[in-house]
Amino acid sequence: MGNVVHILLVIDAIAMIVLIVLQSSKSEGLGAISGGAEELFGKQKARGIDYVLHRGTVVTAVLFFVLAFVSGYIL
């Protein structure tokens, strides 16, 4: 059972890394600190593929933490 959880944890981690890397940038680096604050805190919602990537990242992150806790509990 422990091996299955560890394999799922590794697969989930790889999927989360891929989803994070595929997301488009929301700011322009350090320029968001001073001049881009209205863009950073604006009410602009993600649309299309950005929305799918964002939701997928959230789901894989939650799954990652659940699997990590289960893995710690099993050991």
One Martini backbone bead per residue (centre of mass of N, CA, C, O) as a GRO file, in nm:
protein
   75
    1MET     BB    1   0.057   0.063  -0.019
    2GLY     BB    2   0.301   0.257   0.001
    3ASN     BB    3   0.393   0.239  -0.298
    4VAL     BB    4   0.140   0.359  -0.425
    5VAL     BB    5   0.155   0.636  -0.287
    6HIS     BB    6   0.437   0.712  -0.393
    7ILE     BB    7   0.370   0.699  -0.693
    8LEU     BB    8   0.138   0.908  -0.683
    9LEU     BB    9   0.316   1.139  -0.573
   10VAL     BB   10   0.508   1.159  -0.816
   11ILE     BB   11   0.297   1.204  -1.036
   12ASP     BB   12   0.173   1.459  -0.908
   13ALA     BB   13   0.432   1.630  -0.906
   14ILE     BB   14   0.475   1.631  -1.212
   15ALA     BB   15   0.201   1.752  -1.288
   16MET     BB   16   0.236   2.017  -1.127
   17ILE     BB   17   0.487   2.119  -1.273
   18VAL     BB   18   0.364   2.132  -1.555
   19LEU     BB   19   0.130   2.327  -1.487
   20ILE     BB   20   0.309   2.562  -1.388
   21VAL     BB   21   0.483   2.600  -1.647
   22LEU     BB   22   0.229   2.653  -1.847
   23GLN     BB   23   0.179   2.909  -1.723
   24SER     BB   24   0.116   3.226  -1.733
   25SER     BB   25   0.211   3.533  -1.672
   26LYS     BB   26   0.095   3.786  -1.435
   27SER     BB   27   0.373   3.933  -1.441
   28GLU     BB   28   0.679   4.159  -1.450
   29GLY     BB   29   0.803   4.091  -1.194
   30LEU     BB   30   0.917   4.369  -1.018
   31GLY     BB   31   0.696   4.562  -1.150
   32ALA     BB   32   0.455   4.479  -0.951
   33ILE     BB   33   0.530   4.643  -0.697
   34SER     BB   34   0.468   4.933  -0.820
   35GLY     BB   35   0.305   4.957  -1.115
   36GLY     BB   36   0.127   4.660  -1.100
   37ALA     BB   37  -0.099   4.656  -0.873
   38GLU     BB   38  -0.366   4.670  -1.039
   39GLU     BB   39  -0.312   4.395  -1.179
   40LEU     BB   40  -0.266   4.212  -0.930
   41PHE     BB   41  -0.557   4.319  -0.780
   42GLY     BB   42  -0.744   4.260  -0.987
   43LYS     BB   43  -1.062   4.144  -1.152
   44GLN     BB   44  -0.914   3.931  -1.330
   45LYS     BB   45  -1.007   3.660  -1.510
   46ALA     BB   46  -0.956   3.357  -1.607
   47ARG     BB   47  -0.927   3.217  -1.938
   48GLY     BB   48  -0.951   2.917  -2.052
   49ILE     BB   49  -0.650   2.771  -2.021
   50ASP     BB   50  -0.582   2.920  -1.758
   51TYR     BB   51  -0.816   2.802  -1.595
   52VAL     BB   52  -0.740   2.504  -1.622
   53LEU     BB   53  -0.453   2.529  -1.501
   54HIS     BB   54  -0.538   2.642  -1.228
   55ARG     BB   55  -0.728   2.411  -1.138
   56GLY     BB   56  -0.519   2.184  -1.172
   57THR     BB   57  -0.322   2.294  -0.960
   58VAL     BB   58  -0.511   2.281  -0.719
   59VAL     BB   59  -0.574   1.980  -0.731
   60THR     BB   60  -0.277   1.875  -0.716
   61ALA     BB   61  -0.209   2.010  -0.446
   62VAL     BB   62  -0.417   1.870  -0.270
   63LEU     BB   63  -0.331   1.582  -0.344
   64PHE     BB   64  -0.042   1.608  -0.241
   65PHE     BB   65  -0.110   1.656   0.062
   66VAL     BB   66  -0.273   1.401   0.106
   67LEU     BB   67  -0.049   1.200   0.021
   68ALA     BB   68   0.160   1.296   0.229
   69PHE     BB   69  -0.006   1.224   0.483
   70VAL     BB   70  -0.048   0.926   0.412
   71SER     BB   71   0.252   0.856   0.396
   72GLY     BB   72   0.314   0.934   0.695
   73TYR     BB   73   0.107   0.738   0.824
   74ILE     BB   74   0.217   0.466   0.712
   75LEU     BB   75   0.512   0.510   0.834
   0.00000   0.00000   0.00000
